[in-house]
Each structure stands twice: as C-alpha cells, then as structure tokens.
Amino acid sequence: MRKVLNGLWKLQKLDIELSDLATKKESIPQKIQNESKKIQVKENELQEKQKVLEEHNNQRRKLEQEIKEAKDATVRYRSQLLKVKTNKEYQTLLHEINTQEIKVSAYAEETLEHTVQSKELSRKVEELKKEVEKSKEKFTEYKEKLHKELNQVEILFLSKEKEREKLVPNISRAILSRYEQIRKSRAGIGVVKIFDSTCNGCNAILPPQFVAEVKKGDRILTCEQCGRIFVWKENVD
C-alpha cells in the first residue's frame, strides 16, 4: 500500500505542476494582449492629438486666408477713395476700411492663438511619437521573450503529461477515481503530506492514534474534515 500511496503523492505533485503550467500557458497570451492594449491606448492618444493639431492648422490657414482677403479689400477700398465724388460714398468706404481692419486685427489675434496651440501640440505629438516607437520596440522584445517562455512551458507541460500517463496505470481505477473526486472538490489538492498532528489541507487537528495509523502507510486514510488522502512525510518521495 505504501507504493500506492507514494504513487498517489507523485501524481498529486504532477497535477499541481500541470495546473501551474496550464495557468502560465493561459497567462502569457493575456500578458501580451495587455501590453498590446497599452500601446494601442498611446497610439489612440497620438492620433487624437494629431487630429486636434490638424484642426488647429486648418483653422489657422483659413484665418490667414481671411486676413489676406480683408487686407486685399482694404487696399481696394483705399484705392476707391480717390475716385469718390460724394461725402456719403467717402464715409461708406471709410466704414468698410475700418470694418476690414477690425477683421484683420481679430483674425490675427485668433491666428496667434491657433499658432501657439499648434506649437504646443506639435511638441506633444513628437514626444508621443517617440514614446510609441520606444514602446513598440520594447513590446517586440517582450513578446519574443514571452513566446520563448510559452514554448518552454508547453514543452514542459507535455513532458509532465507523459510522466502522468506512465504513472496512472500503476494506480487502481477505484483509488484513482477516488483521488480525482477529492481533487476536483478540493481546489486541485486530493493528497496531502502529514508532518505532525495537523492536516495540511484544512488545518484540522488529528488524534495521535490516527497519526500513528497514517505513519504505518498500510491503508488509505482521509481527513474527516476535508476528505483529502493522507501520506506520511517519511513514507513518500
């Protein structure tokens, strides 16, 4: 029976390793996806700032055109002053010239605001571009590293699976089925090693006589509290 218990203990250790490896296999792609999302956030921020920058530049160009048109109109109106024959026409032209000059002043002030905003945004855009480029370079290295790690995990997982396949036939179906039932209901732990008078699965206190029976290792004994199978520390590898 000690051989059977030792086999169960080895099986338990393998199942813990396989569970850990399976978790790693699932976590690595998630890690890559999380880093990819971070870069996407930065790229979205960059695109948004580029869009706003372009809007400022377009508005500035539009205002510059408005200024040119207002100045051209001012020149035309001034040239017409020499040709007017009545005071009313003269006053009308003066009013138009004043209107165009006010437009030029207002447009110039607004243009300056857009120019300042554009310069600041251009600086931020360049900084973000460098950040995104640097992040992509690091991500490429990080992804390669994780892909190598994933490959190693998969190789080790297959190796442990083969070990398990070799071990299982040495355990009777009844005992194996019992172990699997306990393991599935107890967070993957169906067998625990006993070092003293405490269950390492649920911390239940074990009677001295019961511990003595576990030490013998001549039959399968389980915890009355959690149902896990016991093996004594010195009876298993």
FENPEBEL-V164904 format. One record per residue. RES is the residue in one letter. OMEGA is omega in whole degrees, 0 to 359 (NA if undefined). Layout:
RES_OMEGA, RES_OMEGA
This chain:
M_178, R_179, K_179, V_180, L_178, N_178, G_178, L_179, W_178, K_179, L_179, Q_179, K_178, L_180, D_176, I_179, E_180, L_179, S_179, D_180, L_178, A_177, T_178, K_180, K_180, E_186, S_184, I_176, P_179, Q_178, K_179, I_180, Q_180, N_179, E_178, S_179, K_179, K_179, I_180, Q_178, V_179, K_179, E_177, N_178, E_179, L_180, Q_180, E_179, K_177, Q_179, K_179, V_178, L_180, E_178, E_177, H_181, N_179, N_180, Q_178, R_180, R_178, K_179, L_178, E_177, Q_178, E_179, I_180, K_181, E_179, A_179, K_178, D_179, A_179, T_178, V_180, R_182, Y_179, R_180, S_181, Q_180, L_182, L_186, K_184, V_183, K_181, T_180, N_180, K_179, E_181, Y_180, Q_178, T_180, L_178, L_178, H_180, E_179, I_179, N_179, T_181, Q_179, E_176, I_177, K_181, V_181, S_181, A_180, Y_181, A_179, E_179, E_178, T_179, L_179, E_179, H_179, T_178, V_179, Q_181, S_180, K_180, E_179, L_179, S_178, R_180, K_178, V_179, E_178, E_180, L_178, K_179, K_178, E_181, V_180, E_179, K_179, S_180, K_178, E_179, K_181, F_178, T_178, E_181, Y_181, K_178, E_179, K_181, L_177, H_177, K_179, E_179, L_179, N_179, Q_179, V_180, E_178, I_180, L_179, F_179, L_179, S_180, K_177, E_178, K_177, E_181, R_180, E_179, K_184, L_185, V_181, P_181, N_181, I_182, S_182, R_183, A_181, I_180, L_179, S_179, R_178, Y_182, E_179, Q_180, I_183, R_181, K_181, S_184, R_174, A_175, G_181, I_180, G_181, V_177, V_179, K_181, I_179, F_181, D_182, S_180, T_175, C_180, N_178, G_184, C_178, N_177, A_178, I_182, L_178, P_180, P_180, Q_179, F_178, V_179, A_178, E_179, V_180, K_180, K_177, G_182, D_176, R_181, I_179, L_182, T_179, C_180, E_182, Q_186, C_176, G_182, R_180, I_181, F_168, V_180, W_187, K_184, E_183, N_184, V_179, D_NA
